[in-house]
Amino acid sequence: MVWFDGRPRWRRGWCVAAAALTVAWIAGCSNVQLNDKIDYGSVPPPKPLDVPPELSQLPKDDRYQVPSASAAAAAKAAQPAGSAATPGAGAAAAPAAIVPAVDSAKFERDGSQRWLAVDQPPDKVLEQVREMFKAAGLAIERDDPTLGIVETVWAENHAKLPLDILRRTIGKALDFAYSTSELDKYRVRVERTSDNTSEVFLSHRGMAEVYTNQQHDQTIWQVRPSDPELEAEMLRRLQLRFLPPTVVAAATPAAPVAAAPAVADATRAPQPQNARLIKGATAADSKVLIDEPFDRAWRRVGLALDRGGFTVEDRDRTKGLYYVRYLDPEYEAKMRDKQGFFTRVFGRDAKIDAQQFRIVVAGNGGTGTDVTVQDKDGQPEASATGGKILAQITEQLR
């Protein structure tokens, strides 16, 4: 488990002070509503223009007014049998599909794992990934077209903030005084297939701010489990970007984009524990056994590395290798202890580079697949760090 130094909770102090100043005003009106949309940029939508009082309102034109259900039914009943509906005759247009099908980008699913199969090359897909994160208000921290990886910064979902009477009245000017105590980070990995199409994998990582004492005046950031619902919604948002231009406007509502029913059901259905850690005498003799063939195990291990926060530098599917970097906290502490006394006291802490490892995914001759760890030279990793990597991969595979 990874721990981070926490930020001071001065924002909650601001919130309490603002509430104390307005308690008399909001008494009896403190209903709290939650906005379930994704909003990492907290950019308010533009407000409609107000008509000055000295100007008259524009006359209303009912020609383009959508008829009610009763009016549409009456118009249909009055229409002669066999005649086609004409525009402007009171016939309502066909409603847009609630969950539109996207032929060029389809969900693929294997147990609890899901990804997009897109009929476009990776360079075109990566363009849509960047635009999707931009639309969600997420800044990009890592953009590596060579590896097909796009990763966002840690960001707070402002849509989770309570929409109380204070924020509804004053607006989002006091958002700095609120905190959800949660941070999210997304990573998209695009792999090229043999027919020059793309497979898109999206993973979510989360952090939660927790108190470290009973006085509730000190906090740290702690890793929280990934959220499959957030992964499903963001992947669905990406899928909708591959709709034909003629239906994009009708298929992208202002309300939150719901995941496809098949994807949502996959996140709730219990999955068998088909990945287990087999410990040997040393870490070099240990492995993760996955009761699935190589193709499925390769996808699952790649997603597990993304969720686990490993830095994937390269991969070679033909050899079953992931080249990763991982910084073990104990290794980092050991390296800092080796720094000189004056460097630690008077100088800035030198950056400790993450170690390089190879994650080997190989079929075991039967219906299963073995996952082992090697050092950067391709030798079995016998240190305790190798055992930690296998344990973390096993946890993510479950």
C-alpha positions as CSV (number, residue, x, y, z in Angstrom):
1,M,0.0,0.0,0.0
2,V,1.3,3.4,-1.0
3,W,1.0,6.4,1.3
4,F,1.3,10.1,0.4
5,D,1.7,13.2,2.5
6,G,-1.7,14.9,2.8
7,R,-2.7,18.4,2.1
8,P,-3.9,20.6,5.0
9,R,-7.6,20.6,5.5
10,W,-7.9,24.4,5.5
11,R,-10.7,24.1,3.0
12,R,-13.0,22.5,5.5
13,G,-12.3,25.4,7.9
14,W,-13.4,27.8,5.2
15,C,-16.5,25.8,4.7
16,V,-17.4,25.9,8.4
17,A,-16.8,29.6,8.6
18,A,-19.0,30.3,5.7
19,A,-21.7,28.1,7.1
20,A,-21.5,29.9,10.5
21,L,-21.9,33.3,8.8
22,T,-25.0,32.2,6.9
23,V,-26.6,29.8,9.4
24,A,-29.5,32.2,10.2
25,W,-30.1,32.7,6.5
26,I,-30.2,29.1,5.5
27,A,-32.1,27.7,8.5
28,G,-34.7,25.4,7.4
29,C,-33.5,25.3,3.8
30,S,-30.4,23.1,3.9
31,N,-31.6,20.4,1.6
32,V,-28.6,18.7,0.0
33,Q,-28.6,17.4,-3.5
34,L,-25.8,15.4,-5.2
35,N,-24.9,16.0,-8.8
36,D,-23.8,12.6,-10.3
37,K,-22.1,14.0,-13.4
38,I,-18.4,13.9,-14.0
39,D,-16.9,17.3,-13.6
40,Y,-13.1,17.5,-13.0
41,G,-12.7,21.0,-14.5
42,S,-15.5,22.7,-12.6
43,V,-16.1,25.1,-15.5
44,P,-19.7,26.5,-15.2
45,P,-21.8,26.3,-18.3
46,P,-22.7,29.7,-19.9
47,K,-25.9,31.3,-18.7
48,P,-28.6,32.4,-21.1
49,L,-28.7,36.1,-22.0
50,D,-31.1,38.2,-20.0
51,V,-33.4,40.6,-21.8
52,P,-33.0,44.2,-20.5
53,P,-36.2,45.5,-18.8
54,E,-36.5,48.4,-21.3
55,L,-36.8,45.9,-24.2
56,S,-39.8,43.7,-24.9
57,Q,-39.6,40.0,-25.0
58,L,-39.4,38.4,-28.5
59,P,-42.7,37.0,-29.7
60,K,-43.0,33.3,-29.3
61,D,-43.3,31.1,-32.4
62,D,-45.1,27.8,-31.9
63,R,-44.1,26.4,-35.3
64,Y,-41.1,24.6,-33.7
65,Q,-42.6,23.7,-30.4
66,V,-42.5,20.0,-29.6
67,P,-46.0,18.7,-29.3
68,S,-47.1,16.9,-26.1
69,A,-47.8,13.2,-26.1
70,S,-51.5,13.7,-26.1
71,A,-51.3,16.2,-29.0
72,A,-49.1,13.8,-31.0
73,A,-51.5,10.9,-30.4
74,A,-54.4,13.1,-31.5
75,A,-52.6,14.1,-34.7
76,K,-51.8,10.5,-35.4
77,A,-55.4,9.4,-34.9
78,A,-56.6,12.2,-37.2
79,Q,-54.2,11.3,-40.0
80,P,-55.7,9.2,-42.8
81,A,-54.6,5.6,-42.9
82,G,-51.7,4.9,-45.2
83,S,-50.6,8.5,-45.5
84,A,-47.1,9.6,-44.5
85,A,-46.5,12.2,-41.8
86,T,-45.4,15.6,-43.1
87,P,-43.1,18.0,-41.3
88,G,-45.0,20.7,-39.4
89,A,-48.2,18.8,-39.3
90,G,-47.9,18.0,-35.6
91,A,-46.1,14.7,-35.9
92,A,-43.3,14.3,-33.4
93,A,-39.9,13.3,-34.5
94,A,-38.6,9.8,-33.5
95,P,-36.7,10.1,-30.2
96,A,-33.0,9.5,-30.2
97,A,-31.8,6.2,-28.9
98,I,-31.1,6.2,-25.2
99,V,-28.1,3.9,-25.5
100,P,-27.1,4.2,-29.2
101,A,-25.2,1.4,-30.8
102,V,-21.7,2.3,-32.1
103,D,-20.8,0.0,-34.9
104,S,-17.2,1.2,-35.2
105,A,-16.4,0.9,-31.5
106,K,-17.8,-2.1,-29.7
107,F,-17.5,-3.3,-26.1
108,E,-15.6,-6.6,-25.6
109,R,-15.9,-8.4,-22.3
110,D,-14.1,-11.2,-20.6
111,G,-15.5,-11.7,-17.1
112,S,-15.1,-8.4,-15.2
113,Q,-12.7,-7.0,-17.8
114,R,-13.9,-4.9,-20.6
115,W,-12.4,-2.9,-23.4
116,L,-13.2,-1.2,-26.7
117,A,-12.6,-2.8,-30.1
118,V,-12.3,0.2,-32.5
119,D,-12.2,-0.1,-36.3
120,Q,-9.6,2.7,-36.5
121,P,-5.8,2.8,-36.2
122,P,-4.3,3.8,-32.9
123,D,-3.3,7.3,-33.9
124,K,-6.9,8.2,-34.7
125,V,-8.1,6.6,-31.4
126,L,-5.5,8.6,-29.3
127,E,-6.9,11.8,-30.8
128,Q,-10.3,11.0,-29.4
129,V,-8.9,9.9,-26.1
130,R,-7.3,13.3,-25.6
131,E,-10.5,15.1,-26.6
132,M,-12.5,13.0,-24.2
133,F,-10.2,13.9,-21.2
134,K,-10.3,17.5,-22.2
135,A,-14.1,17.5,-22.3
136,A,-14.2,16.0,-18.8
137,G,-11.8,18.7,-17.5
138,L,-8.9,16.3,-17.0
139,A,-5.4,17.5,-17.7
140,I,-3.0,15.0,-19.3
141,E,0.2,14.2,-17.4
142,R,1.6,11.6,-19.7
143,D,1.1,11.2,-23.5
144,D,3.2,8.5,-25.1
145,P,2.0,7.7,-28.7
146,T,4.8,5.2,-29.1
147,L,3.4,3.0,-26.3
148,G,-0.2,4.1,-26.9
149,I,-0.6,5.4,-23.4
150,V,-2.4,8.6,-22.2
151,E,-2.6,9.3,-18.5
152,T,-4.3,12.1,-16.6
153,V,-3.2,14.0,-13.5
154,W,-4.7,13.4,-10.1
155,A,-8.0,15.4,-10.1
156,E,-11.0,15.9,-7.8
157,N,-14.5,15.2,-9.2
158,H,-16.3,18.4,-8.3
159,A,-19.6,16.8,-9.3
160,K,-19.5,14.9,-6.0
161,L,-19.6,18.1,-4.0
162,P,-22.9,18.6,-2.1
163,L,-25.1,21.0,-3.9
164,D,-26.4,22.7,-0.8
165,I,-28.3,26.0,-0.5
166,L,-25.0,28.0,-0.2
167,R,-23.6,26.7,-3.5
168,R,-26.9,26.9,-5.3
169,T,-27.3,30.6,-4.3
170,I,-23.8,31.9,-4.5
171,G,-22.6,29.6,-7.2
172,K,-19.3,27.8,-7.5
173,A,-17.3,30.8,-6.3
174,L,-16.7,29.0,-2.9
175,D,-15.7,25.6,-4.4
176,F,-12.2,26.2,-2.9
177,A,-13.8,25.8,0.5
178,Y,-15.2,22.3,-0.3
179,S,-13.4,19.0,-0.7
180,T,-14.5,15.5,-1.5
181,S,-11.3,14.1,0.0
182,E,-11.0,11.9,-3.1
183,L,-8.7,12.1,-6.1
184,D,-9.0,10.2,-9.4
185,K,-6.6,9.3,-12.1
186,Y,-7.2,7.6,-15.5
187,R,-5.0,5.8,-17.9
188,V,-5.8,4.7,-21.4
189,R,-3.7,2.1,-23.2
190,V,-4.3,1.5,-26.9
191,E,-2.9,-1.6,-28.6
192,R,-2.7,-2.2,-32.4
193,T,-4.2,-5.4,-33.7
194,S,-3.0,-7.5,-36.6
195,D,-5.5,-5.8,-39.0
196,N,-4.5,-2.2,-38.0
197,T,-7.5,-1.7,-35.7
198,S,-7.3,-0.8,-32.0
199,E,-8.1,-2.3,-28.6
200,V,-8.6,0.3,-26.0
201,F,-8.2,-0.4,-22.2
202,L,-9.1,2.2,-19.6
203,S,-8.2,1.9,-15.9
204,H,-9.0,4.1,-12.9
205,R,-6.9,4.7,-9.8
206,G,-8.2,6.4,-6.7
207,M,-6.8,8.1,-3.6
208,A,-8.7,9.0,-0.4
209,E,-7.7,11.5,2.3
210,V,-8.0,10.0,5.8
211,Y,-7.3,11.3,9.3
212,T,-4.3,10.0,11.1
213,N,-5.2,11.1,14.7
214,Q,-8.3,11.5,16.9
215,Q,-8.1,15.3,16.8
216,H,-8.8,15.2,13.0
217,D,-6.1,17.8,12.3
218,Q,-3.7,15.7,10.3
219,T,-4.3,13.7,7.2
220,I,-2.6,11.5,4.6
221,W,-3.5,10.3,1.2
222,Q,-4.2,6.6,1.0
223,V,-4.8,4.3,-2.0
224,R,-8.5,3.4,-2.5
225,P,-9.8,0.6,-4.7
226,S,-10.4,1.4,-8.4
227,D,-14.0,2.2,-9.3
228,P,-15.5,-0.1,-12.1
229,E,-18.5,2.2,-12.5
230,L,-16.2,5.2,-13.3
231,E,-14.2,3.0,-15.7
232,A,-17.4,1.9,-17.5
233,E,-18.7,5.5,-17.8
234,M,-15.5,6.9,-19.1
235,L,-15.2,4.1,-21.6
236,R,-18.7,4.7,-22.7
237,R,-18.0,8.4,-23.2
238,L,-15.0,7.4,-25.3
239,Q,-17.2,5.0,-27.3
240,L,-19.7,7.7,-28.1
241,R,-17.0,9.8,-29.8
242,F,-16.9,7.2,-32.6
243,L,-20.5,7.8,-33.6
244,P,-21.1,9.1,-37.1
245,P,-21.2,12.9,-37.2
246,T,-24.9,12.9,-38.1
247,V,-26.0,11.3,-34.8
248,V,-23.4,12.7,-32.4
249,A,-25.6,15.6,-31.3
250,A,-28.6,13.4,-30.7
251,A,-26.7,10.7,-29.0
252,T,-24.7,12.9,-26.5
253,P,-27.2,14.3,-24.0
254,A,-26.4,16.9,-21.4
255,A,-27.3,14.4,-18.6
256,P,-24.7,11.9,-17.4
257,V,-23.8,9.3,-20.0
258,A,-25.0,5.9,-18.7
259,A,-23.0,2.8,-19.4
260,A,-24.4,0.1,-21.5
261,P,-26.5,-2.4,-19.5
262,A,-24.2,-5.3,-20.4
263,V,-21.2,-3.4,-19.0
264,A,-23.0,-2.4,-15.8
265,D,-24.1,-6.0,-15.2
266,A,-20.6,-7.2,-15.6
267,T,-19.4,-5.0,-12.8
268,R,-22.0,-6.4,-10.4
269,A,-21.8,-10.1,-11.3
270,P,-19.5,-12.0,-9.0
271,Q,-16.4,-13.4,-10.7
272,P,-14.6,-16.6,-9.9
273,Q,-11.1,-16.2,-8.3
274,N,-9.1,-17.7,-11.2
275,A,-5.8,-15.9,-10.3
276,R,-3.8,-17.0,-7.3
277,L,-0.3,-16.5,-6.0
278,I,1.9,-19.6,-5.7
279,K,4.8,-18.9,-3.3
280,G,8.1,-20.7,-3.7
281,A,11.1,-20.9,-1.5
282,T,12.2,-17.5,-2.8
283,A,10.6,-14.8,-4.8
284,A,12.4,-16.2,-7.9
285,D,10.4,-19.4,-7.5
286,S,7.1,-17.7,-7.0
287,K,4.5,-17.0,-9.7
288,V,0.9,-16.0,-10.3
289,L,-1.2,-18.7,-11.9
290,I,-4.1,-17.6,-14.1
291,D,-6.6,-20.3,-15.1
292,E,-7.0,-18.7,-18.5
293,P,-5.2,-19.0,-21.9
294,F,-2.5,-16.6,-22.9
295,D,-4.6,-14.2,-24.9
296,R,-7.0,-13.5,-22.0
297,A,-4.2,-13.5,-19.4
298,W,-2.2,-11.0,-21.4
299,R,-5.1,-8.5,-21.4
300,R,-5.8,-9.0,-17.7
301,V,-2.2,-8.6,-16.7
302,G,-1.9,-5.4,-18.7
303,L,-4.9,-3.9,-17.0
304,A,-3.7,-5.0,-13.6
305,L,-0.4,-3.2,-14.2
306,D,-2.3,0.0,-15.2
307,R,-4.5,-0.2,-12.1
308,G,-1.5,-0.9,-9.9
309,G,0.3,2.2,-10.9
310,F,3.2,0.5,-12.6
311,T,5.0,2.6,-15.3
312,V,4.8,0.4,-18.5
313,E,7.8,1.5,-20.6
314,D,7.4,-1.1,-23.4
315,R,5.7,-4.4,-24.2
316,D,6.3,-7.3,-26.5
317,R,3.3,-9.6,-26.9
318,T,5.1,-12.1,-29.1
319,K,7.5,-12.8,-26.2
320,G,5.0,-12.2,-23.5
321,L,7.0,-9.3,-21.8
322,Y,5.9,-6.1,-20.1
323,Y,8.8,-3.8,-19.4
324,V,7.9,-1.8,-16.2
325,R,9.3,0.5,-13.6
326,Y,8.3,0.1,-9.9
327,L,9.5,2.0,-6.9
328,D,9.3,-0.1,-3.7
329,P,8.9,2.1,-0.6
330,E,11.4,0.0,1.3
331,Y,13.9,0.3,-1.5
332,E,13.3,4.1,-1.6
333,A,13.9,4.4,2.1
334,K,17.0,2.3,1.9
335,M,18.5,4.5,-0.8
336,R,17.7,7.6,1.1
337,D,19.5,6.3,4.1
338,K,22.6,5.9,2.0
339,Q,22.6,9.6,1.1
340,G,25.1,11.7,3.0
341,F,24.1,13.5,6.3
342,F,24.6,17.0,4.9
343,T,22.7,16.1,1.8
344,R,19.7,15.1,3.9
345,V,19.9,18.1,6.3
346,F,20.9,21.0,4.1
347,G,20.2,19.8,0.6
348,R,17.1,18.8,-1.3
349,D,16.3,15.1,-1.4
350,A,17.6,13.6,-4.5
351,K,15.1,11.8,-6.7
352,I,15.2,8.0,-6.4
353,D,14.8,6.3,-9.7
354,A,12.3,3.5,-9.9
355,Q,13.7,0.0,-10.6
356,Q,13.3,-1.7,-13.9
357,F,11.6,-5.1,-14.1
358,R,10.2,-7.5,-16.7
359,I,6.8,-9.1,-16.2
360,V,6.7,-12.4,-18.0
361,V,3.4,-13.8,-19.2
362,A,3.7,-17.3,-20.6
363,G,1.5,-20.3,-21.2
364,N,2.2,-23.3,-18.9
365,G,1.5,-26.0,-21.5
366,G,-2.1,-26.5,-20.4
367,T,-5.1,-24.2,-20.1
368,G,-3.4,-21.8,-17.7
369,T,-0.8,-19.0,-17.8
370,D,2.1,-18.2,-15.5
371,V,3.2,-14.7,-14.5
372,T,6.7,-14.2,-13.2
373,V,9.1,-11.3,-12.5
374,Q,12.5,-10.8,-13.9
375,D,15.1,-8.1,-13.3
376,K,16.1,-5.7,-16.1
377,D,18.7,-8.2,-17.4
378,G,16.1,-11.0,-17.8
379,Q,17.2,-13.0,-14.7
380,P,14.6,-14.2,-12.1
381,E,14.0,-11.5,-9.5
382,A,14.8,-13.1,-6.1
383,S,14.4,-10.0,-4.0
384,A,11.5,-9.1,-1.7
385,T,10.4,-6.5,-4.3
386,G,9.7,-9.2,-6.8
387,G,7.3,-10.9,-4.3
388,K,5.6,-7.5,-3.7
389,I,5.1,-7.1,-7.4
390,L,3.5,-10.5,-7.7
391,A,1.3,-9.9,-4.7
392,Q,0.1,-6.6,-6.2
393,I,-0.6,-8.1,-9.6
394,T,-2.6,-10.9,-7.9
395,E,-4.7,-8.3,-5.9
396,Q,-5.5,-6.4,-9.1
397,L,-6.4,-9.6,-11.0
398,R,-9.0,-10.4,-8.3
